[in-house]
Amino acid sequence: MQSHVFAVWDFMSLLKWLQRYLTCVTVPWVPSAYPQASRLINEIVLGEESDTFASGFISHFELYLRAMNEAGADTSAIRKLLAELVAGSPMKAALQLAEVPAEAAAFVLSTFELLQTEQPHVIAAAFTFGREDLIPDMFRAMVKDLRRHFEGVALFDYYLERHIEVDGESHGPLALQMVQQLCGNDEAKWREAARAAELALQARLALWDGIADRIGAA
């Protein structure tokens, strides 16, 4: 959790980049050039940034932090990273100053390198195939093991189940539609999107391998 939380956090920057591109978040407002994709991304933002929880609303990132606290996981590195970024530190320096685990730092840097491409179809493909489409099956296996071996992690269990539900039934299919709209019939864009998806999956694999190595060495 102390490494994975950084993937939970940097997902929001992917999401907000797409929202900024596909909708209008400036004043004066003008209509989006992508009305259908605009609706899709706003639905995903609604769930990720302000999901229903208990008697109120919460972002999935903040829910994850609560789950970490419940499980006794150390949240100091992610909180330090956020403080450094708010203070104006560049991303690479902030990751170093916060002493972020190496595998998590590499993952975050790969995400922000992707955002610097400023290519919507590329970013949407990484978002979809490296995150939304991947998560339900990945989390189902985690939930099965979690319930077999651990107690006192009810919030983490809820977080995983919530993502299985919304990503499998809603967010994942919506994200696939978004990629289709952004690539259209352009074969070059589809090739670039496929490469972005491959790189996103490789980055995810490297993150999990790093976490596995860290657990094995503990």
C-alpha atoms as one frame of an Amber mdcrd trajectory, in Angstrom:
protein
   0.000   0.000   0.000   2.902   2.353   0.770   4.046   2.049  -2.862   0.699
   1.485  -4.602  -0.766   4.683  -3.158   1.370   6.654  -5.610  -0.355   4.940
  -8.524  -3.696   5.780  -6.926  -2.585   9.400  -6.665  -1.007   9.929 -10.109
  -4.059   8.386 -11.770  -5.875  11.601 -10.897  -3.423  13.672 -12.932  -4.078
  11.482 -15.977  -7.791  11.885 -15.397  -7.671  15.648 -14.905  -5.480  16.134
 -17.991  -8.115  14.356 -20.053 -10.885  16.368 -18.448  -9.042  19.597 -19.231
  -8.609  18.558 -22.871 -12.026  17.040 -23.513 -14.132  19.601 -21.640 -13.932
  23.324 -21.069 -12.500  24.260 -17.668 -11.661  27.872 -18.522 -13.611  31.105
 -18.396 -15.280  32.196 -20.624 -16.754  28.784 -21.282 -17.035  27.437 -24.832
 -18.576  24.134 -25.977 -16.362  21.063 -26.099 -15.156  19.794 -29.449 -15.766
  16.298 -28.066 -19.296  16.338 -26.584 -19.613  12.572 -26.162 -16.116  12.119
 -24.730 -16.750  15.138 -22.517 -19.708  13.356 -20.953 -17.677  10.185 -20.537
 -14.753  11.831 -18.778 -16.996  13.920 -16.525 -18.768  10.754 -15.370 -15.429
   9.183 -14.483 -14.286  12.345 -12.679 -17.496  12.417 -10.656 -16.890   8.929
  -9.345 -13.156   9.246  -8.766 -13.093  12.721  -7.247 -16.318  12.714  -5.237
 -17.734   9.217  -4.811 -20.483   8.484  -2.289 -19.175   7.103   0.974 -20.977
   6.587   4.268 -23.167   9.693   4.638 -21.020  11.958   2.459 -18.579  12.072
  -0.430 -14.879  11.312  -0.824 -12.238  10.984  -3.514 -10.905   7.498  -4.077
  -7.401   8.736  -3.229  -8.535  10.005   0.168 -10.417   6.760   0.730  -7.185
   4.888   0.047  -5.353   7.016   2.622  -8.012   6.111   5.188  -7.573   2.455
   4.282  -3.829   2.806   4.798  -4.361   4.323   8.232  -6.732   1.497   9.174
  -4.189  -1.106   8.032  -1.320   0.596   9.865   0.522   1.531   6.663   2.886
   4.516   6.686   1.438   7.489   4.762   4.306   9.885   5.448   5.927   9.596
   1.994   2.781  10.357  -0.011   1.866  13.216   2.315   5.389  14.619   2.067
   5.241  14.409  -1.725   2.003  16.391  -1.800   3.471  19.003   0.549   6.571
  19.354  -1.634   4.480  19.776  -4.783   2.263  22.378  -3.115   5.440  24.217
  -2.080   6.527  24.316  -5.724   9.161  21.576  -5.897   9.599  19.989  -9.360
   8.255  16.463  -9.582  11.598  14.644  -9.668  12.970  16.657  -6.759   9.734
  16.224  -4.784   9.904  12.453  -5.194  13.466  12.450  -3.895  12.756  14.776
  -0.982   9.745  12.689   0.043  11.877   9.516  -0.071   9.309   7.794  -2.248
  10.008   4.053  -2.790  12.085   3.617  -5.950   9.503   1.543  -7.820   6.753
   4.065  -7.062   8.935   7.038  -8.041   9.765   5.404 -11.380   6.071   4.734
 -11.993   5.071   8.326 -11.254   7.822   9.707 -13.485   6.650   7.486 -16.348
   3.133   8.871 -15.930   4.251  12.489 -16.037   6.549  11.859 -18.999   3.468
  10.554 -20.786   1.492  13.690 -19.891   4.245  15.834 -21.388   3.536  14.330
 -24.818   0.318  16.392 -24.903  -1.201  13.757 -27.234  -4.799  13.042 -26.177
  -5.156   9.666 -27.901  -1.862   8.486 -26.388  -2.777   9.635 -22.881  -6.287
   8.202 -23.194  -4.875   4.824 -24.261  -2.493   4.668 -21.298  -5.319   5.751
 -18.999  -7.652   3.099 -20.375  -5.463   0.039 -20.883  -2.941   0.707 -18.123
  -5.547   1.674 -15.526  -9.314   1.459 -16.063  -9.549  -1.684 -18.189  -6.873
  -3.500 -16.183  -8.063  -2.903 -12.637 -11.186  -5.098 -12.176  -9.469  -8.444
 -12.872  -6.335  -7.390 -10.974  -8.306  -6.331  -7.901 -10.515  -9.436  -7.891
  -7.441 -11.577  -7.237  -6.294  -9.181  -4.513  -9.663  -9.273  -2.744  -9.642
 -13.077  -2.714  -6.210 -13.199  -1.059  -6.981 -10.292   1.252 -10.003 -12.017
   2.756  -8.100 -15.267   3.174  -5.058 -13.878   4.960  -5.841 -10.504   6.576
  -8.168  -8.917   9.109  -8.717  -5.289  10.045  -8.598  -3.996   6.476 -12.280
  -3.378   5.815 -11.695  -0.025   4.109  -9.096  -1.491   1.758 -11.512  -4.303
   0.931 -14.213  -1.701   0.225 -11.841   0.345  -1.955 -10.967  -2.703  -4.071
 -14.589  -3.829  -4.391 -15.698  -0.326  -5.358 -13.176  -0.221  -8.192 -14.144
  -3.679  -9.383 -17.719  -2.418  -9.548 -17.285   0.999 -11.164 -14.355   0.184
 -13.450 -15.805  -3.091 -14.635 -19.376  -1.932 -15.143 -18.973   1.746 -16.005
 -15.588   3.465 -16.108 -13.778   0.815 -18.123 -16.332   0.662 -20.952 -16.596
   4.477 -20.978 -12.826   4.808 -21.270 -12.755   2.372 -24.205 -15.321   4.515
 -25.994 -13.166   7.581 -25.359 -10.137   5.973 -27.030 -12.259   4.993 -30.008
 -13.484   8.571 -30.399 -10.008  10.089 -30.124  -8.385   7.662 -32.564 -11.275
   7.453 -35.005 -10.206   5.945 -38.330  -6.632   7.214 -38.084  -4.356   4.161
 -38.276  -1.313   6.139 -37.091  -3.160   7.197 -33.955  -4.189   3.611 -33.268
  -0.554   2.489 -33.571   0.552   5.247 -31.193  -2.262   4.361 -28.801  -1.240
   0.687 -28.866   2.362   1.600 -28.055   1.219   3.855 -25.195  -0.903   1.020
 -23.800   2.069  -1.348 -23.966   4.345   1.120 -22.161   1.685   1.731 -19.492
   1.380  -2.004 -18.850   5.153  -2.375 -18.666   5.280   0.462 -16.114   2.554
  -1.228 -14.055   4.417  -4.542 -14.175   7.647  -2.874 -13.054   5.774  -1.295
 -10.136   4.371  -4.638  -8.968   7.727  -6.370  -9.448   9.381  -3.689  -7.323
   6.765  -4.114  -4.602   7.179  -7.899  -4.686  10.959  -7.542  -4.351  10.517
  -5.148  -1.419   8.160  -7.563   0.371  10.477 -10.487  -0.328  13.421  -8.617
   1.177  11.511  -7.594   4.321
